Amino acid sequence: MSLLRMPGRGRKESGAEGTSTAASRVSWRDNLGIQSKIMTALVLMAIPAVLAGAAVVMAGSQAVADTQAMVDQQQNVSLPIANLRTLFASERVQLDRAVMAQDDTTRDNALQGLEMVEQQIDETLAGLTRYDQIVSMPAWDELLAARDEWNAYRDDQFVAIAQRGDVEAFVRADAVSGAALRAKMNSSLDAFEAEIATTTQTDIDAAQVSKQVAMVGVVVILVIGLVGSLFVGWRIARGVKQRVGRVGVVLDAMASGDLTTHVGVTGNDEIGRMARQLDEAQERLSSVLSSVSDASSTVVMAITQMSGASREVIDGSSETATKASAVAASAEDVSRNVQAVTQGAQDMDVSIREISHNANEAARVAGEAASVADHTNSIVLKLGESSQEIGEV
């Protein structure tokens, strides 16, 4: 009885019911080679790192750009503010020089210096209006309003008093409103500078928040990418393991003598090709074993026939032995007769030799008689010739 089970009409697939159904679905993973699958998993794992690195670089570049912009803005605002403080002080100095001047030339020079300082102040304020963020500040409006009040009072009071050189009137005008207007202008400048610092700090805080949000986004992208890559890698590894497991089940079945279990794995990768080759090997092996089984049946039948024939040969050999004994007895009689014939032949040989001798003697006598006859014939011929000659005469 054969230990191998041949595949019958119903082919059994490996694994549980439904494994063949899952195996019949060919996905993109089954058409990729093992090396391609590994490279795909590595690429998918590298993509999140690349994206995270790009996000970090972008966030860092943006942070650097924002920081540089804030530094530039701080410099572009702080320097004009400091310059305004200096120009406000220079303006007071030029007024004092004009009032205290001892002659018209010195007074005129001081008043010209005052005009130049006013022009520089106007240019500085105009330069600050380039920044929309500054123009929208309440402190900026307050500063401009305080400056306008001071300009009006200065032109109406201080310049006219300085042109006259009236020191006492200048002191009274300064005590009445001048000092208060200057203090208001300087206070507005301080408030404007404080608001600029507050706005700058707010921008710095916003940049920090943006940086933190960017870092959180980078971490989220990295985590999502790594989780997705691990999931894809797990799916690929799981698919490879399941398909290799089905091949192992078939090999175990073949080792136990079962050729009815087939892999049922599809795909164009190494495992799919190996599964198809294994199925083909099973088919060929089954065909060979079927041929061997048929041949063994034929051999068994031949052995049975040979066994019957051998029994007939044994029975025939007994009869042949009996006949051989009879033949042996007859052979002894024949041998005795042959010996008798042999003796007669020997006697016959002696007689033949005597006959041969007598024949030889007879031949010799016959030869001599032939010679005599030839001689007699020649004599007769001669006599005939002589008789002819006599007749002619």
MARTIKE-244379 format. One record per residue (C-alpha): residue in one letter; x, y, z. Coordinates in steps of 0.5 Angstrom, whole numbers, plus 2048, in hexadecimal, padded with zeros to 3 digits. Last residue first. Layout:
BEGIN
aXYZ;...
This chain:
BEGIN
v86979572B;e86379972E;g861793732;i867791735;e867799737;q86179873A;s86379173E;s869795740;e86579A743;g860795746;l866791749;k86879874C;l86279974F;v861792752;i868793755;s86679A758;n86079675B;t86479175E;h868796761;d862799764;a85F793766;v86579176A;s86579776D;a85E79776F;a85F790772;e865793776;g860798779;a85B79377A;v86078F77E;r861795782;a85A797783;a859790786;e85E79078B;n85C79778D;a85579478E;n85778E792;h85B793797;s854797797;i850791798;e85578F79E;r8547967A1;i84D7967A0;s84D78F7A4;v8517927AA;d84C7987AA;m8467937AA;d8497907B0;q84A7977B4;a8437997B1;g8407937B4;q8447947BB;t84179B7BB;v83A7987B9;a83A7947BF;q83D79A7C4;v83779E7C1;n8327997C3;r8357997CA;s8347A07CA;v82D7A07C7;d82B79B7CD;e82E7A07D2;a82B7A67CF;s8247A27CF;a8257A27D7;a8277A97D7;v8217AB7D3;a81C7A77D8;s8207AB7DE;a81F7B17DA;k8177B07D9;t8177B07E1;a81B7B67E2;t8167B97DC;e8107B87E0;s8137BB7E7;s8157C17E3;g80E7C27E0;d80B7C37E7;i8117C87E9;v8107CB7E2;e8087CC7E3;r80A7CF7EA;s80F7D47E7;a8097D67E2;g8047D77E8;s80A7DB7EB;m80B7DF7E5;q8047E17E4;t8047E47EB;i80A7E77EA;a8087EA7E3;m8017ED7E7;v8067F07ED;v80A7F37E7;t8047F67E4;s8017F97EA;s8087FC7EC;a8087FF7E5;d8028027E6;s8048057ED;v80B8077EA;s80780B7E4;s80280E7EA;l8088107EE;v80B8137E8;s8058177E7;s8048197EE;l80C81B7EE;r80A8207E7;e8048237EB;q8088247F1;a80E8277ED;e80982C7EA;d80682E7F0;l80D82F7F3;q80E8337ED;r8088377EE;a80A8397F5;m81183A7F3;r80E83F7EE;g80A8427F3;i80F8437F9;e8148467F4;d80F84B7F2;n80A84B7EC;g8048497F0;t8008447F2;v80083F7F8;g7FB8397F8;v8008347FB;h7FD82D7FA;t7FC8287FE;t7FA8217FB;l80181E7FA;d80181C802;g807817803;s80981A80A;a80E81E807;m80A821802;a805823807;d80B82780B;l80D82A804;v80682C803;v80582F80A;g80C833808;v809836802;r803838806;g80883B80B;v80C83F806;r806842803;q80484480A;k80B84780C;v80B84B806;g80484E807;r80684F80E;a80D85380C;i809857807;r80385980C;w80885A811;g80D85F80D;v80686280B;f804863812;l80B865814;s80C86A80E;g80586D810;v80786D818;l80E871816;g80A876811;i805877816;v80A87881C;l80F87C817;i809881815;v80788281C;v80E88381E;v80F888819;g80888B81A;v80A88C822;m81088F81F;a80D89481B;v808896820;q80E897825;k81189B820;s80A89F81F;v80A8A0826;q8118A3827;a8108A7821;a8098AA824;d80D8AB82A;i8128AF827;d80D8B3823;t80A8B582A;q8118B782C;t8118BB826;t80A8BE827;t80C8C082F;a8138C382D;i80F8C7828;e80A8C982D;a80F8CB832;e8138CF82C;f80C8D382B;a80B8D4832;d8128D7833;l8118DB82D;s80A8DD830;s80D8DF836;n8138E3833;m80D8E782F;k8098E8835;a80F8EA839;r8118EF833;l80A8F2833;a80A8F383B;a8118F683B;g80E8FB835;s8088FD839;v80890283E;a80F901840;d812901839;a80E907838;r81190B83E;v81890983D;f81890B836;a815912838;e81A91383D;v820911838;d81D916832;g82291582D;r81D918828;q81E912823;a81E90D828;i81791082B;a81490F824;v817908823;f81490682A;q80D90982A;d809907823;d80E903820;r8108FF827;y8088FE828;a8068FC822;n80C8F7821;w80B8F4828;e8038F3827;d8058EF820;r80A8EB824;a8058E9829;a8008E7824;l8068E3820;l8078E0827;e8008DE828;d7FF8DB821;w8058D7822;a8038D5829;p7FC8D2826;m8008CD821;s7FE8CC81A;v8048D0817;i8098CC81B;q8068C6818;d8058C9811;y80D8CA811;r80F8CF80C;t80C8D5811;l8138D4815;g8178D780F;a8128DD80F;l8138DE817;t81B8DE815;e81A8E3810;d8168E8814;i81B8E881A;q8208E9815;q81D8EF812;e81B8F2819;v8238F181B;m8258F5814;e8208FA816;l8238FB81D;g82A8FC81A;q827901816;l82490581C;a82B904820;n82F90781A;d82A90D819;r82B90E821;t83390D820;t83291281B;d82D91781E;d832918824;q83291682B;a82F90F82B;m82B90D831;v82490C82E;a827909827;r82C90482B;d826902830;l82290082A;q8278FC826;v8288F882D;r8218F782D;e8218F4826;s8278F0828;a8248ED82D;f81E8EB829;l8238E8824;t8268E4829;r8208E182B;l81E8E0824;n8248DD822;a8238D7827;i81C8D6824;p81F8D681D;l8248D1820;s81F8CC823;v81A8CC81D;n81F8CA818;q8238C581D;q81D8C2820;q81A8C1819;d8218BE817;v8218B981D;m8198B881C;a81B8B6814;q8218B2816;t81D8AE81B;d8178AD816;a81C8AA811;v8208A6816;a8198A3818;q8178A2811;s81E89E810;g81D89A816;a816898814;m81889780D;v81E89380F;v81A88F815;a81488E80F;a81988B80B;g81C887810;a815884812;l81488380A;v81A87F80A;a81987B810;p81287A80E;i814877807;a81A87380A;m81586E80D;l81186D806;v81886D802;l81A867807;a813863806;t8148647FF;m81B8627FF;i81985B803;k81385A7FE;s81885B7F8;q81D8567FB;i8178517FC;g8148527F5;l80E8567F3;n8088537F0;d8058507F7;r8068577FA;w80185A7F4;s7FC8567F6;v7FA84F7F3;r7F384C7F6;s7F38457F6;a7F78447FC;a7F2847800;t7ED8427FD;s7F283C7FE;t7F283E805;g7EB83F806;e7EB838809;a7F183680D;g7F883580A;s7FA832804;e7F58307FE;k7F28297FD;r7F18277F6;g7EA8237F5;r7EB81E7EF;g7F181A7F2;p7F881D7F4;m7FC8167F6;r7FC8147FD;l8038127FE;l80480C803;s8038077FE;m800800800;
